[in-house]
Amino acid sequence: MQYLITPLIAVATGGVCALLARSGMPWFRTLRVPQWPIPARALAVIWAVLLAMGAVSAILAWNATPAEAHSQLAAVYLVNAFLHPAWCYMLFVRHQIGSATLDAALMAIGTAVIVLDVYPASMAAALLVLPLFLWVLFGMYLSFAIFRMNVRGGPAEG
């Protein structure tokens, strides 16, 4: 069952994020952003690869852990899956750059928890999530930079 549900959760997470980002793109284009953000088309590919790696990680971790640990394992992955669209919602729909930055910090913590939680059961599962952890750290820094450029002395958050 996890072979069907896990990829569906990853696809749903990516799909919801894409819809939320698309809905807020006109507003986002009005913001000052650092010169180094990744182009939008590259972002879609990067996120697809990272979410696929996360799904494979979840399946490997599930298979490597005893049944009594499955609910905890599912919880750490699902909380992380929820935080991704929450970031998109805060930023692109609510226009709350500061809240999105805090959510990105929670994503980084959540991803670190996944790595540390699954490492004893499956090193491969933990390694598959490490690129996501690094990406989320970059996203947190980028969110904070956008916050500083637009809120502190810049246009109102909206």
Stockholm file with secondary structure:
# STOCKHOLM 1.0

chainA/1-158         MQYLITPLIAVATGGVCALLARSGMPWFRTLRVPQWPIPARALAVIWAVLLAMGAVSAILAWNATPAEAHSQLAAVYLVNAFLHPAWCYMLFVRHQIGSATLDAALMAIGTAVIVLDVYPASMAAALLVLPLFLWVLFGMYLSFAIFRMNVRGGPAEG
#=GR chainA/1-158 SS CHHHHHHHHHHHHHHHHHHHHHHHHHHHTTSCCCSCCCCHHHHHHHHHHHHHHHHHHHHHHHHHSCGGGHHHHHHHHHHHHHHHHHHHIIIIISCCHHHHHHHHHHHHHHHHHHHHHHTTTCHHHHHHHHHHHHHHHHHHHHHHHHHHHHTSSSSCCC
#=GC SS_cons         CHHHHHHHHHHHHHHHHHHHHHHHHHHHTTSCCCSCCCCHHHHHHHHHHHHHHHHHHHHHHHHHSCGGGHHHHHHHHHHHHHHHHHHHIIIIISCCHHHHHHHHHHHHHHHHHHHHHHTTTCHHHHHHHHHHHHHHHHHHHHHHHHHHHHTSSSSCCC
//
